[in-house]
Amino acid sequence: MIITTFYLPTYSLNFGVKCEAMTHSTDRNNSCENCPDRMEPMFGSFCSEQVVGVGAVKACSFYKKNEALFTEGTRPRGVFFISTGKVKIFALGEEGKEQIIQIPVKGHLVGFRAMFSEELYKVSATALEDCNICFIGKEDFLQLVDENKTLKNGIMKVLSSELAERATFVTKMAQKTVRERLAYSLIILEKVYKGGPINLSREDLANFVGTATETVIRLLKEYKMENLVQTKGRKIEIIDRGSLSKVAGS
């Protein structure tokens, strides 16, 4: 049975909530006001007073690799902003197998959809690598949304865009073979890793593609023999993007 990956492109909602590495301790001393990323389009309309307000309610923490931000079936308590690192969002299948839905990176917002719908989390979020993450509680974040029309409109735009992107991606993935899906996924993941080596375990890659780990290992060997990719340990580098795109059917 083919398990289709529901990849959602993540959108940058960073408004200057940056922090240095800590061990799950609250820190209100890191300046949001001086953050170079504060002028993201969605949050660029925040006045100085609002930015200071964000800094007053945020809490920043260091998450080790494989440490959970939130778990499927729990109640949302706020939103998470990734300052550094990457996070995997996944759901569990009937047999307990992970299906990776998306990989948010630095500057992205995580966990706000369930909060707005007032439902329990239908997915889990875990640090894919060591991360610095800033947290804003539910009441504080909802107040920010109520007080800033640009932020509210931006979130509505993100939700609408992701719905359209999901439909497109699911349709494409459902019509591809596993060999094509892996090639397509590698092209997407290269963007996530900003052109650098894709640094995922073979199990996580398989969970992203929606297939068995053994199948991913076999197909990667084929890609290497065809000079499409090269690997070093768990890292994968695309060396012939054009030919890999043809394999992906894109």
Buried (B, 14 or more C-beta within 10 A) or exposed (E): EEBBBBBBBBBBBBBBBBBEEBEEEEEEEBEBEEBEBBEBEBBEBBEEEBBEBBBEBBBBBBBEEEBEBBEBEEEBEBBBBBBBBBBBBBBEEEEEBBBBBBBBBBBBBBBBBBBBEEEEBEBBBBBBBBBBBBBBBBEBBBBBBEEBEEBBEBBEEBEEEBEEBBEEBBEBBEEBEBBBBBBBBBBBBBEBBEEEBBBBEBBBBBBBBBBBBEBBEBBBEEBBEEEBBBBEEBEBBBEBBEBBBEBBBE
